[in-house]
Every structure is written in structure tokens, then in C-alpha cells.
Amino acid sequence: MISNNTIERWILKNPLNTNKGQKIALLGGSFNPAHSGHVQISEIALKKLNLDYVLWLVSPKNPIKNYENLIPIEQRVEKARSIISNKKILVTDIESKINTKYTIDTLKYLTTRYAERKFVWLMGADNLTDFHLWKSWKEIAKIMPIVIIDRPESSLKALASLAANYLKQYRLDEEDSNYLIYKKAPAWIFIHDQLNGISSTKIRNKK
């Protein structure tokens, strides 16, 4: 377990400390590797939700995925930062620093430590399909609003998923994107947009 002093040093250097009124989307994943699709959904969220930042949470390892070729986290963070030109998209490996394995634990930490910020959870439609497999997924939906960005060939499957059906009464119209971050969770929105079909898996399979 990393020391509290190390965590506090990270916090003091963290851009999230500069403004207590920030609106921030959190995009989690292994980013193995990061690619233009991650950038694209981040920029869509920034625009549609009028956010201050999108924070990429590079996880040491996704607990529901099996990896044959997991790139070391230092390289994944470096790669992620190298493909970003938008200064409103930030990258962190905080999960390895605070030793959280599951999204639910990371969100509890961030919403407690940065209680005066407004957070939304950001993910692609392909992740909504498997959301019910995540640890404490129903609790995640109660912690902060969720924005889902359409992914090529994922809409129908995602919107028919177990999680989408469970949460259907809390879904907002896409036209209300600007208000999502102010809504009390559970609340979510599905944003349709033209996206490229690139994925980390496709990139790895080309090698």
C-alpha cells in the first residue's frame, strides 16, 4: 500500500486542486493502448456536457479482462499523454497510487477527496453492454451520473443490455446533456455521434 504522504504529494500537484467548482468526466480503463477513439469520446463529452476536464484513469489492470499482452502501466500512461493535444484531457495512474482495484473504490475515493467538484462517469456504449459484470455496478450508478457515448455497431446491444434496462427510468434525453452533471444520481444519458471504430483490441491484434 502506498503511503499517505505519497498520495498527498500527488494531490498537491494535481490540476483538480485549482478550482473547486470544476465539472469533470472520469474515463476509466486499461488504455492498452490509448487511441484516437478515447480522445474522440472525451472531446464529445467535453462539448456536449460543457465540462472543464475529462480525466483518464489508467488502471493497473481491468479485473474483468484477461490480458495476454498487458503493456506496463508507465508505458500506457506515457502513450496516453502522447496522443492528447487537448489541454482539457488529463491522464492519471491514481489507481495504482491509492491501490484501488475496482471502479467503485476509485469513485468513492475521488468523490470524498474532491467533494466540491461535480463528476460524471464516462464510457463507450460497448462498456454499457458489460456494465452489469462490474463490481457494485448498481452502486456506481448511484454515486454519480453516467454519460454513454455511442460506439460503432454498439447502440442496439448496449441499449438492450441488463444495465440499460435496469436504469431505463433514470435515462435523460440527449438534448439535456448540459444538465446531466447537475442531476442527482442515478441519472444517465446516451449520446449518439459519428465515431471511428478503432479499439485497443484491434490495435493489439494488428501487431
Phi, psi and omega in degrees: 000131181287149185289155177297327179297320179295317178299316182295324177297321178296317182297318182295331179270355188282131178301341181293349180276351191280337185210116185286349181262015186296148173250119192228132171262140179251123178244109182261159178161173178278338180049060189241066005257173171291150183210179185297334177296321176297317179297317184297313181291331177293317181289327175296315179297317178304316183285310187291325183259359180055054185271161172274320182212156161243127182252117177277122178260098181279112185274147176303320178195134176287119186292346180254009178242149173255128183244131171268328184229069178276117180291141177307143188299326179299320179289325179293320177296315180299316179298316180301314181294329184289337183263000183259129173248342180281120183289352178270359176253118183247154181235135178216151172250037185304330181298325177286335180281322181261002173061047174256134182262330186244148180305317182304320181287323178295317181294321177298318179297309185294319181289337175278313183290327181240054189296338183267005172266161174251124184245148164230151175266130183247133173204158177283160183299330179297329178285332177297327180302323183255009186302327182292349178273347182288147176298128175055042185297326178293325178289323176304315181296339179269345183279318181207157176298160183234134173246126179252127177257130181304146175234148181308128176065021182248344189304305186298314181295319182294315183285347175261004185289164179301315182294317180298320179291320179297323185261008189301328181290345182258004182283134177260159175291148181301329180295344181263019183306320182299336186261351186305315187294342179267354182280147175284131178289148005282137175201140180208163182218146179245117183257123176269134178201161177278119183235154173280161186265017182290148176213161178299322180297315179298321179296315180295322182289341178282342185280000000 
